[in-house]
Structure formats: C-alpha cells, structure tokens
C-alpha cells in the first residue's frame, strides 16, 4: 500500500482498497475487522449475484451509491476495531482466517526445520501472541536504545549516533537513505534521500490551522508525553518534552513537500553529488554514514526533500540538545509501542487509530500478531497461502481480462481527439512494453538474515533491519524486474512507473472483486475497473512523466502536454466541488492521479466489456439487469464502504484517494453509457450534463 513513507512509497501508485495509513512508520491503517463471518458476507454475492447487494427501492438517478450497494449497507456495521468497513475488508477478513489457520497448522507441525522461514514465522507469531512475556519485559527491549540516546553529550556525539545507529536501532533520525530505481536510468538502483521522521501524517497537520487539526495536535502531544513517562520521565518533564518535540517537528515539517507535491516526480527527483549533501549538512559525517550503509563510493544521491536538505543544518544548530534527544527517544517509542506491553500499545493506539481514524478498539491480538508476521516475513507466509487458496483457473481468466483491457486501452488511445499522432505512437509503445504480474512472484523472497531474538520487539527490529539492508545492498546494481513490493495475500494492486508494470496480488483476485464463475459484465465492472485503474496510472499526471522503459523522460509534444494539463485541471476542479461531510470537500489536487485512474479505468473496462460481449454474444439480462447495468453496479459494489467521520476527515487531508463512496459513482457520472443504462435525466441529482463530462483516456 501505498503510504508516503518517502523512502519507498512515493515510487508506487497503489489502488488503496483498505483504510489508509498515517506517515510515521507504525501509524498504519487499522487491521481488517468483522461484521458477521466473511464467508457469509461473500456467499451473499456468490458468483456475481447482485440481488442482495442492491436496494431496488432506491432511485439510481437520485442516489446511485444507495441503489447499487444499499442491500449490502443494510446488513453491514462498522466493527469497533475498524475506521471504515467495506467489501475489501470483507475479503481481507477471509484472507486473515485463511492465514491464521495456516499458522495454526504450522505451529503444530513437527516437520518444520529449525531456522527455516516457516519456522521463523511460527516463532515470530508466538512472540507477538505472548502478552505475558511482553508485559513482564516492559520497556527492557528498548532500554539500550534509550540509554544510548541519554549518553549523547553534545551535537558532535548526536550526529555520530545518527551515523552509527541506522542499522542497529529503532531510530529513523533526521533523514533516511534507501535504494530504488534511478528515474533517469530505471535499469539501475541508486540511493535516495528522504525527509525526517514526523509523528503526524504530513506537514499540513502542523501548519494548517483548523479545529480538527488542533484536536489531533493536542492528542499527539498528550500521547507523546504518556510514552515518555513509560521511559521514566515524570509527568511534568514528559509534558514539557512532548511540547518541545512537537515544536521541533513543526519546524522540520515547514520545508518538506506538501501532500499534493508528490503528484509530480519533478518535485522529488533531484540527483545531487554527495558533495552537495556534505555542503548542505556539514556537521554530519556523510563519508562515515555512507560507509556504515555499505555504499562508501556512492557519488550521487537522489534528494527527495531538496528544500529540507538546505534547511536541516540550521534547524539542528538552533535546537537545544535535550529536544534533539527527546525527538529520537520518541521515535523509538512510536516505532516500538505496538510491540511492547499491552498498556503501551494501547496508549499509542489511542492516538494512531482512535484520534486519527476513529477506531474504537484494537483488533484481536491474533490479527495484530498476523500483521507483524506479514510485515516481517510476509512472502514466506504468502507462498503457503497461494499454494492452498489460489486456483489456477482464476489466474488464467485474469490474464485474459488483462489482455482485453490492454487491447481496449490501445483502441482508446487511437481514438483520442486531443492527442497528436506523434504522442499517440509513444503512448502505444508504453502500453506494449507494460509488464504484467498476476497473483504471486515467480521467485520468492527469503529471510535468511532474520533472527528470532529474546523479545518480540527485537525480532521485529531484526526483520526490519534485514529488509532495510536488502534495499541498501542493491544500490548500484541492475534493477530486479521480477521483484514484488506487495505481498500476494494483500487485497490491493499497484502500478510501478519505474518498471512500467501493473501488479495484481492473489488477495484481490477473489470474490467479490473477481469470481471466475461470474458473468462477464460483473467481472469487467469489478476487477476490470481495478485493472483499468492501474493501466491508466501509466498515463496520469505522475505516471505520464515516465517513458516505456520507466525513465523520467518527457515524451510529449508541448501542445499535447498543455491539452493534457488542461484536462487534468478540469478533473481536479470537478472533484473539488464534492462535499463529503459538512464543509469538508474532496481535495481535487491531492487526489488528481487516483481520480484520473478511476475515470480512465472504468472507461477502459467498459470498452473491453463491449468487445468481450461482441465475441461471446452473451448479452441477455441476468437477474433482470442488462450487462451495462450489471457492469456499473459491480463497479460501485467493489467500493461499498461504511466509514467513520474521523476516518473521512483524516483521509481527505492526507490521502491521495477520494472516499470510496465518491470513487463508486463519480467516474461513472462522466460516462454517457452510465446515464443511458439507468435512464438518468436532467434534474436527477446524479445527472451530469454532457458538456461537463470529462474524458481523458
């Protein structure tokens, strides 16, 4: 998924089907919840049946979301451990049941070789489940990190700690270095410089003043103080330290990119010689740091936060040492709180999930433990999952669907009236070169370096460091085009511009998103919309900057690019008029890329359906619904969701995706076929005048 943790997440455009996460490492989306059994939920829409999904009494012209998903809404409540609950979470719940059953069987097996990845997964899960030991250990697993920070006596030692601690502690520090494909030459990995740890989701939470942000800031300071008390601070000292760290983070946040800035790679792709980093931040031992990372000869680093790089030296020089140290201690505490005692975990959860997202209670311990295994050893578990739960028939049908949508995209590009033949040819070349990955990787990642330590916290750190070293070790080497950055058990999908690839994990290739026994209209509306969405990301306002090889190259004529920019502005303006809650509107600029992908994806899927129906001849109504009606209902159903107000508030301010109920309907409103399918007429609230309908791709 795709969260902007800067080192990696700015590089992959994901179709977010679950609750989005905040930015500070463990400020992640709540785990999947439950209403009734996920199996019962899925049986209600078995093999593409929509009769239990819709509300036939609702008028599609007045409220299409209600019409298309009202039956599902009536039997669904948001669980107390969820910020929002949708069809994606129903599928995630089923996947969770399957994975927990797998772990249970592994735990009772006497065939697991000690030290194997499967054995590590079982041991890691057991550590996460052992609250008695975790509670008894208290903060002992991080006592060494906290003591080392305490011993820092001056700024020189502070920078030395940051240099030496990156591969041994739970400290992120003032910036991060990671390895990702070079946008100028996507065949080679290079080093990337990202910005600081921030406890709030993005810079706007520090600098935009409104009532909800002030509530969040106060809760953040209160929780930070509580965490410092667990580290031995008295209440007064803890509150003072939390206030100082918040003020420091606010200063750090000022020069970093705003959320909407990440839509344009030109804003965060700045290759610079290492000498420039040394000149900007001379107090830091860059040669020693790069040696510590294993890249002593690195000559160039891609700087994501260029303005921040120029400001950080002065910011640190002007900040007192105790605040700098408390900032690091709070990093350790935020990162590790979910792995420590039950009380500490609950304290952090009250902010990261309740304040930010409105979640009332933590998920069951087993689900939290499963999250840890997925995070640390996920591909080991994923291999077992697909062996048992992904039928070969499904993969073959999805491959056929993808081929159909690729063909439809090519036809649509040919028909574009706003694009010149010269640019069309390059757009088609990019489509022809697009790599497609379905269900699971051909080569599985292993976890040889991960060790089971004396505590859940330290085992989590071991897994994290091994993964980080993997990212560092590849710098300067050829890009592995077979790599997956998403687990096969995830209910999600993504487009990676530097590889020009679309990826659909097995988790999303199951009912109700995809059912290989369902009719064409259902599957093209549901998973077809997802596939089309990811294809369109290659041509949205960000992906369109990359060529067929995945390099950051301008392949547009100036005239075509100007016309494209005008169309994207129309999309941003259209979405910005949509009110989600009183006085809370969709941020059209922040969500522009996802909105373009939603719109283009649905239009591509619709054209692909028409091509498939022409071949099959299966045009008779099913359940009293025409193929076009079933297509648009299935698309809306894939976005069925109930959401808390806190969730929507945080989503609007921090996420590149519009709320699900908007994604379910707004793309369709821009299509003539949708209006015709449901006889929606002028005067109906859902109606959008032909001159206001936007078609880009």
Buried (B, 14 or more C-beta within 10 A) or exposed (E): BBBBBBBBBBBBBBBBBBBBBBBBBBBBBBBBBBBEEBEEBBEBBEEBBBEEBBBEEBBBBEBBBBBBBBBBBEEBEBBEBBBBBBBBBBBBBBBBBBBBEBBEEBBEEEEBEEEBBBBBBBBBBBBBBBBEEBEEBBBEBBEEBBEBBEEBEEBEEBBBBBBBBBEEBBBBBBBBBBBBBBBBBBEBBBBBBBBBBBBBBBBBBBEEEEEBBEEBBEBBBBBBBBBBBBBEBEEEBBBBBBBBBBBBBBBBBEBBBBBBBBBBBEBBBBBBEBEBBEBBBEEBBBEBBBBBBEBEEBEBBBBBBBBBBBBBBEBBEEBEBBBBBBBBBBBBBBBBBBBBBEEBBBBBBBBBBBBBBBBEBBBBBBBBBBBBBBBBBBBBBBBBBBEEBBEEEBBEBBBEBBEBBBBBBBEBBEEBEEBEEEBBEBBBBBBEBBEBBBBBBEEBBEBEEBBBBEBBBBBBBBBBBBBBBBBBBBBBEEBEBEBBBBBBBBBBBBBBBBBBBBBBBBBBBBBBBBBBEBBBBBBBBBBBBBBBBBBBBBBBBBBBBBBBBBBBBEBBBEEBBEBBEEBBBBBBEBBBEBEBEEEBEBBBBBBBBBBBBBBBBBBBBBBBBBBBBEEEEEEEEBEEBBBBBBBBBBBBBBBBBBBBEBBBBBBBBBBBBBBBBBBBBBBBBBBEBBBEBBEBEEEBEBBBEEEEBBBBB
